[in-house]
């Protein structure tokens, strides 16, 4: 566990940047932070440097959160459970990009057995599908959004490499 000051030093950003990111991405503010929390912020920072807009990241984060909710992948074992998996190794075929939570299947999934949630929860007035929460729709939409982010990263990576090469000449 590390303080915000140490995390800010390790990320190379001021504490104000972290506080702002916490607010914009709905992350909890704590006394000390886990490795997963820092890894999530580093991922956001790297994607921003690679040209992915913050609006795109926030929308993508909302989609991931909805997927986690609809697929019942939310253990809620700690206040930072949404980002704790970022401390583990990435597997782009099975894990979500930002949260790094394991889906339990390889994307893109064409078949999914839904409705196996054994956790107790409050009853909704309407079924999830009637309220617009269709797991298959979210899962089929996710790879399209991910491909757009990967495309932006690929094109910006080339520009960034050229800029770093040019910067060595200064």
N, C-alpha and C positions, 0 to 999 in steps of 0.2 A: 504494500500500500504506500502511496506517495502523496505528498501535499500538492496543492495547485501550483505553488511556486516551483517545485522540482519538476512537475509535469510541464510547466511553461518553458523551463530551461531546456528540457529534453526535446520538446517540440520546436524550439527556436522561435516561439511566439510569445507575446506578452500575455499576462494573466487575463487582461481585458479581452483578448481574442478568444480565450477559452470560455470566459463567462458569456460572451456573446454567442458562441457556438452552442453552449449549453441551453441558452434561451431559445435559439432558433430551431434546435433539433429536439427540444423537450427533454433534455437529459437532467437527471437529478444533480443538485449541488450538494456536495458532501464535504466532510472534514479531510478525508483521504480517499485516494482513487486507486483502482485496480489496474493491472496491466492491460486488461481488456478494454477498459475505459480509455486509457492512453492510446492504445492501438486503434480504436475507433476514431478518435480525434486525428490521429496521424493519417488514417485513411482519407478522412474528409479533407485534410490539408493537402495531401498529395493529389487527390482528384481535382481540387481547385487549382493547384499549380499546373496540372495537366489540361486545364481549359474546360472542365466540366462546371457549368454554372451552378450557383448555389440553389437557384430555383429548381433545377433538374434534380439535384441531390436531395432537397427537401421533399419533392414529389416522390422520388424513388424510395426515400426513407418511409414515407407514409404508406406506400404500396407494400413494402417489406413488413411493416407493423401490422397491416391488415391481413397479409398472408399468414403471419405468425398467429394471429388471433383466429382466423378462419380454420387453419389447420390444427389448432390447439397445441402449438409448440411452445407455449408460454408457461414455463415452470414457476415464474415469479418467486424464485428462491432468494433473491436479494434485490435491493433497490436498483442495481445496475444489471439485472439479468439480461436485458435487451442487448447489451454490448459486451458482456463477459466472454462470449464465445470468440471475440476478436483476438483473444490471447492464444487461440489454437491455430494450427496451420490451416491455410485456405485450401479448399477443394472447389474450384469454380463449377464443377458439374453437380455437386450436391449441396453446397452451402450458399446462402444468400450473400450478396456482395458486401453490403454495409455491416450488417449485424453478425455475419459469419455463422449464423445458426444453421445446423444441419437439417435439411428438409426430410431426410429419410428416403429420398428417391432422386433419381437423376433427371435433371431438366434437359430438354423440354419433356414433360410428362404428358402422355396422351390418355392414360387411365389413372384414376384415383378413386380409392374406396373411401368415401366420405361418411361422416356420421358415426365415427367410432370414438367419440369423446366420452370417457368414463368418469371424468371429473364432474363434481357437482357444481352447478352454476345456476344463476337465477334464470327463470323462464322469461323469454321475450314474448311480447305481444304478438309479433309476426315472425315467421320463419326467416332465417338469414337470407335465403334466396329472394324472398319477397321484398326485403329491405336493400337489395342490391349487392349482397355479399355472396357471390358465386365463386367458389374455390377454383373451379376449372377456368373461369374467365380470368381470375387473377393470375393463375399459373401460366396460362397461355399469353397473357399480356407481359409478364415479367421478362421473358427472354427478348422481346422486342425492345423494351426499355433498356435492358442490359446491353444489347447490341449497339444501341445509339451511344451509350456511354463509352463502350469499348472503341467505337469508331472515332469519337472525339479524342480519346486518350491516344489512339494510334497516330492521328494526324498531328496532335500537339507534341507528342514525343519526338517526332522527327524535327519539328521546329525547335524544341528545347535542346536537342542534341546539337543542332547547328549553332544555336546561341551560346551554348557552353564551349563549343569549339572556338567560336569567334571570341568569346570572353577570355580565353587563355592567351590570346594575342595582345590583350590590353596591358 
